[in-house]
């Protein structure tokens, strides 16, 4: 290991120590032995021990793991060269089941329940699906589960792919309101130049903002197994930081990679301004409302105390909006008291307004969520 700087050690320890919700991205090159195509089980066991330690300290942990294609292509004897899209999708389908199984088998001995979540780009771009995924993550984490996320490579065609799990991990971190994202990689972090060609290249230990100068330092492609190079990592940093989430790049090949990071392994930290909740509120307040929910005095007071908006407190619904669209919440005097993302579309909102939440299923003919606007989706 390269020399550990005191600054890096205390920075990493402080950021990880204060984190509440951590997303760890694991690249294919760490997980799958490039010579044999086999899973590196021992390494995975070390990672599992680190995850268990975080869980014991009460942290929520989510993993975004690559490796489905790398594993599946071996099983199918598809060789080492580039694969046509259909072949990589078939490989992903075969590999993903093994990947999920591998995590399950190393985490279960620690008493950790895992869940598999496969996402496509549309799940973060379409607001309705975004909200659904977000709620599901929240519920899984509340139940103490460690979600294992990958791109749904089998159905994602080129136009709707992330294509690299660095950016997927950053989206997941934003979606789930994580405050730390760790990219376990095959490099120490971001250097001032490509260290493979420039012996004078220096590791940047901390990046306050991804400026064009910083972007110019990122080289080109990644390793033979993984898709992401430094460029996608910087894109990930921007997405994460904007969502109030700090991001680290660190070599993942230590036997306890997260312990190594917190003990000062060389790394680059990209710092966020503010926390995830503040970033989310900023994002919501900046949206253009598609409708208005008029609420009674009781509901307005409850919102001010930090509650969700229940349908019972709504007296009128105006505008044209779908689930996930921004709406203004307005009191009887016409004052905007909050802006939030609607949990129902306009027709459903009209059908349930003024009613208690336990009547939603009967009124809509299908079960629904208790809140018309959830407090996490609201800026006062
Ligand atoms: N989703 C791809 C896989 O699991 C990996 C993408 C990447 O390497 O970033 O194989």
Boltz pocket constraint, residues with backbone or C-beta under 6 A from the ligand:
constraints:
  - pocket:
      binder: B
      contacts: [[A, 27], [A, 28], [A, 65], [A, 66], [A, 67], [A, 68], [A, 69], [A, 70], [A, 92], [A, 150], [A, 151], [A, 153], [A, 163], [A, 164], [A, 165], [A, 166], [A, 225], [A, 226], [A, 227], [A, 228]]
      max_distance: 6.0
